[in-house]
Amino acid sequence: MSATELTLVRHGRTIWHAENRYTGVSDVPLDEVGRAQADALAGWARRQQFDVLVCSPVPRAVATAAPVAAALGLEPETVPDLREVDFGIAEGRTLSELRVSCPAAAEAFVADPVANPFPGAEPPSTAAERAVAALRGIAERHAGRSVLVVAHNTLLRLALCAWLGIPLARYRAVLPRLENTAATRLRVPADPAAPPALLALNVPTSPAVTADEPAPTAGRTA
């Protein structure tokens, strides 16, 4: 059985992402830039050779996948376990705001986000486990094919660290940010015991991908 190629893409931008706010389970629609990014992603995807389109059930991911589906003539497969991490008390806030309103929780999170998730948040280790299981399942269902997966910034970074053997507590340092609609490629071997090969990381799919500047490290969210 041949290897499966997964191309992981973060959804398009929303106003909360432009403001560097934690956006997990909240339903925040794509903004104007995000819609342009989704359209550009569709144009890029048309030039690739994807056999399958998969997306998170969160509306901003579904909206990002919609023009891609139209461009490729594919019906998106929705995978519930690709939803973003629930950030608990951090939802809708920036790290700077949390440092004022919840300084102890903010500093504990920055020191070790896995050991000290925000109160009410999904533990990152749990999110990483479900994300890797979801991606493994996709690779198994579509063995030997090329799959485009539209999901989320923190979930995908946690999955990459867990699957590639990077200490999970270092996910914010090793993978500071996946740009909106940028592409990360993995080659998943047929042997389920073997780790995937990282072929590309955070590659822009169009100039619209980097329409907003990355936030400074000190104020970066999840």
N, C-alpha and C positions, 0 to 999 in steps of 0.2 A: 504494500500500500504506500502511495506517495505522500509527501508532506503536504500540509495545508498552509496557505498563506493568509494571515489575518492582517488587515490594515485597520488600525484603531484610530478613530477620529473623534476629537472633542466637538461637541455641538457649537453652533454659532453664538455670537455674543448677545447678552441681555444687558439691560441698564444696570442691574446689580453687579454683573461681572465687570462692566466698565468702571464702576465705582469700587471694585475690589471687595464686594460684600460676599459673605458666605451664602451660597445658593445651593442648598441640598435638595430637600424634598419640596421646597416652595415652588409654586407654579408661576414663573416669571417669563413672559414671552420674549422672543427674539426682538432686539431693537433694529433700527434701520441698518446699522452695520452688520448685525447678525444675519439679517435676511439677505444682504448682499454677499456675505460669506457663504451662506447656504447655496445661493445661485452659482457662485464661483466654484464651489465644491462640486456641484453637479456637472459643470463644464469640464472640470479636471477629471472627474470619475468617468465621463464619457470617453475620454482618451485612454483610459486604463482597460483592463480586461477582468472585470469583476463578474463572478457568477452568481453571487448571493449578496443581499443587503440585509443587515441586522441592525436593530436599534433598541435603545432603552425606551421604556414606556413613558418617561417624563416628557411632557409636551414640548419643551424646547428641543429635545433630541428628535422627537417625531417630526417637528417642523423643519429641522435641519435635513432630515432624511427624505422629506417629501419631494423636493425638486430633484434629488438624486434618483429616487425611484422613478420619477417621470422620465428623466434623461436616459436611464438604463432599461426601462421597461420591466422593472422588477417589483415584486410585491414585498415590502419590508417584513421581515420576521421580527416580532417584538419579544424581547427576553426580559421578564420582570427583574431578574437578578442583576441586570445592568444599570439599574437606577442608581442615582448618586447617593453618597453618604448623607445621612441625616446629621446635621451639625448641632442639634439641640439648642441650647441657649444662644449659640452663635448665629443662627439663621437670620439673615437680613442685616447683620452687623459687620463692620470692618474690625480688623484686629486692633486698630488704634482705638476704636470706640470701646472694645472689650477691655482694653488695658485701663480704661477709665472706670467703666461700670463694674467690671469683674476682674480686677487686677491679679488676684491670686490664681484664678482659673486660667487667665490668659498666659501668665508667665509659666505655669505648670505645663500647659499645652506646648508652648514654644520649646521648653526644655526637653520634653519627650511626648510627642503627640499620640503615641501608641499607649504608653502607660498612663497618660493623663488626658484622655479625650474630654471635650467640653461636657459639662453636666447635661444629661438628657440626650447626648449624641450616641449614634451607633459606634461601638468600638471599632477602630480601624482594622484590628486583626480579624474581626468578624466580616467586615466589608471586603477585605482582601480575599478571604476564604471564599465568599460567595462569588466574587468577581472572577477569580481564577477558575472556579468550578463552572461558571457560566461560559467562559471562553474555551475551556476544555471541551465542554459539551457542544459548542458551536463547531469546533474543529473536528470532533468526532462525527457529528451529523453531516458535515460537508467535507469529508476527507478528500484530499487531493484537489480541492477547488480554491478559488481566490475569493475571499469574503471581506466586504467592507462593513465595519462595525462602528456605529455612531453612539457614543456614550459620554462620559463626563471626566472632568479634570482630575479630581481627587481619586475617584474610583479607579481610573485607568492607571494612575501613578502607583497606587497601592498594589494593583494587580501586577504591574510590571516588576515592582520590587519583589513581591512574593514569588513570582514565577521565575525570575532570573536569579534569585538567591541573594538579593541585596537586603541588608537588615531593614526591617520595616520601619523602625524608629527613625531612620535616616531619609525617609521618602521626601520630606520637604527640602532637604539639603541636596540630595542627589538629583532629584527631578523637581526643580523649583516650580515649573509651570509647563503645561501643555497649551500651546496657543489654540485659540478657537479655530476649528476646522483644519488644523495641521494634522499631518499623517504620520503614524508610527507603524512600521511593518515588522511582523514576526513571521518566521517560518516555524511551524509546529510539526515536529517529527511524528511519524506514525506510532512510535514507541511512547506510550503514555508516561513512562518513567523518565524519559529524556526531557530536558528543559528546551524551550524554544530558542531559536537564534534571533537576535535583534539585528534586523537588516537596515533599519532607518529609524530615526527618532525626531519627532517634532518638526517635520519638513513642511514648510508652507505650501498650500495648494494653489494660492494666488496671492497677489499683492494685498487683497482685502483681508487676508488672515492676520496681518500685523497692523491693522488700522488703529488699534489702541496700543499704547506703550505699556510694557510690563511695569507693575508697581514696584517701588523700592523694596529691597529685602526686608527692611524693618517693619513695613506695614503689610507684607504679603499675607494673604489669607491661606486657607488650607492647602 
